[in-house]
Amino acid sequence: MKKCCAAILMCLPLGAMAYPIDVEKQLEDGVKLDYTAYDTAYDIGAITLNNYGQVPAACKVMFRNGPEAPRVRRVNVPAGKSVDVTAKFNRQIIKLRISVNCTAE
């Protein structure tokens, strides 16, 4: 019984581990934007863009997961607001790379 419980407890941290997320951010002068990237599910990646500046930002967000075609999302982030951006993939995500490219509107 003890061996069975120990085996189950050893497997728990492996199931709770998330995939790594790399974010590359390129901003135009005057745009003050911050982000929070997180994993929603095993095949869905998400990022929250927070605009702390006084001007709205037009952003292009590209999600890349290995050999799959990149998912591109275009969003407008009003001044002082935040926007959630998500992408669903056909396969399980091993490592997610997100590129954020923003310009002032």
PyMOL commands that set and color helices and strands:
alter all, ss='L'
color gray80, all
select helices_A, chain A and resi 2-16
alter helices_A, ss='H'
color red, helices_A
select strands_A, chain A and resi 21-27+33-41+44-51+57-64+71-77+82-88+96-104
alter strands_A, ss='S'
color yellow, strands_A
deselect
rebuild
show_as cartoon
